[in-house]
Amino acid sequence: MPQDISAMKELMLGLLDGSYRSMHQAVNGLSDQQAYWQPMPQSNSIGWLVWHMMRRRDYYSAVCHGEPHVWVTGGWHERIGPDEVATGFADTPEQVYAFRPPFEAVVGYADACQLAAVDRVARLTSELLDGEYLLDAGRGVQSGWRTLRPMVNDGINHAGQIGYLRGMLTGFGWQAF
């Protein structure tokens, strides 16, 4: 990793901001019923995608700093569930369907996660990016930069999925150009 990581952090912050803004634009004005609509039983809902996208953002950014997750420190796991360690990784269709907390709480968690992730990325150092971290779900030990890569990638992918589902619900007009 280069000693001057400012350009990499700027790029990462821009991508996190872009996916967060896209997600927020797509969820604006949704009811709980709309947020948890699934086009098919095996499909993710917008509500689940928002939670999973931001839960993984919270997880990955916290791992590199050795910090507790906002999910726990903010008491979000108690308000939203399912538990302290869940991130949605490898959830079954039944688990996705069962996930139906108040959507307002999910968006509140997303906002808190974004603030924490932006702060964590801004504080990254070359040492943290070169460090090694044990990841969940049997993914073993990975370097910091490999740990953070899916955080950015998932944000882009899931924000696009959220926007597509919103379009299925309300048509193309939800997006302001």
N, C-alpha and C positions, 0 to 999 in steps of 0.2 A: 504494500500500500504506500502511496506517495506520502511524504511528510506533510505537505500542504493539502489538506482534504477539503478545503473550503468550497471548491467547485463541485465536488461530489455531494457535499451536504446541501448546497444550494439546489442542485438538481433533485435530490431526494425530497427536500422540503417542497419544491414546486410540484412534484408528482403527488405527494401526499395531499397538498392543498387542492390540486385539481380534482383528484378523485373524491375528496371530502365535499367540495363545492358541487360537483356533479351529483353526488348522492343527495345532498341537501335539496338541490333544485328538484330532483325527481320525487322526493318524499313530501314536498311542501303541500299541505292541505289534505293529505290522505287520512281517511278514517281508519280505525282499527280493522274494520272488516276488509277494506281495500288493502291495507298493509299485509294482511295474512291470507289473502287470496292466492291460490295456487292454480295455474292453468291445467295441471295434471297432478294426481296424487304423488308422483315421484319428483315433482318440481319444487324448488325452493320458493318461499314467499319473499316479498320485499322486506318484511319485518325481520325474518330470519337472516337474510343476506346482510342487512344493515348491522345487525348484532354480530354476526360472524366476521364480517369485514373489519369492524372496529375492535372486536375481541382479539382477533389475531394481531391487529396493529398494536394494541395494548401489550399483548404477550411478547411479541418479538422485540419491541423497543425496550421493554422492561428487562428482558433477559440480558441484553448487552450491557446494561448498567447495574445488574444485580439488584434491581429495585422491585418492590412489591407492585403488583398490578393495580391499576385504578379500579378494576373490577371488584377487588377486595377492599382496598383502602377507602373507596367511596361508598361501600355498602351496596353496590349495584347488584351483586350476586343475590343479595337478600330480596331486593325489589323485583328483579327480573328472573332469576333462576337460570339454569337449573341448579348449579352448585358453584363452589369456589374455583374449581379447576376446568370446567367445561369451556371449550372454545368453538364448538361446532365442527371441529375437524373429524371427518368420517361419521357424522351423524347419519342415522338411518332415515328413510322417509317418514317413519312413525315419529321419530324425535323431532323432525322438522315440523310436522303437522301439529304436534303437541305444544310447540313453542308459540305461545300467544299472550305474552304479558302486555300491559298497556303500551301501545306504540309510543306514546309520549315519553315513557321511561326509557325505551330503547334509543330514541333520538337524544335524550338527555345524556345517556351513557356515551353515545357517539361523540357528542360535543366535548365531554370530559376527556375521552380518549384522544381526540385530536389535539387538545391542548397539551396533554402529557407527551404524546408522541413527538410533536413539534419541538417541545422543550428537550426531550431526550436526544433527538437527532441533532439539534443545535449544539448539544454538549458532547457529541461524539469526538473521540480522539483517535489517532492512528493506533494507539495501543488497544483501545476497545475494539476497533475493527479487525485487528490482527489476533485478538484474544480468541480462546476456544470456549464454546458454550454447549452444555448438554441440553438438547431439545426434547420435547415431549413426543409422544406417538411413535416411539422407536426410531426416530431419525438420527440418533446418535449425537456425536460431538461435531460441531461445525464452527468455522471461523465467524467472527462478527459480521463481516460483509456478506457472507453466505446466509447468515441468520436473518439479516435485514432485507435481503433481496425479495423473498416471498411477501414481505409486508407491503412493499411497493407494488409488486405484481398483482397480488390479491386485491389491493385497493382499486387498481385500474380495471381488472376483470369484473369484480363485483359491482363497481359503480356502473359499468356498462350493462350488466345484467339487471340491475335495479332500474335503470332508465328504460330498458327494453320492456320490462314488466309493467312499468308505469304507462308506457305507450299502449300496451295491450289493454290496460284498464280504462284509460281516458283518451286515447288517441294521441296524435302527434302534437296537438296544441299546447301541451303542458310545458314544453321547452321554449323558453324565451330566447330569441335570436338577437 
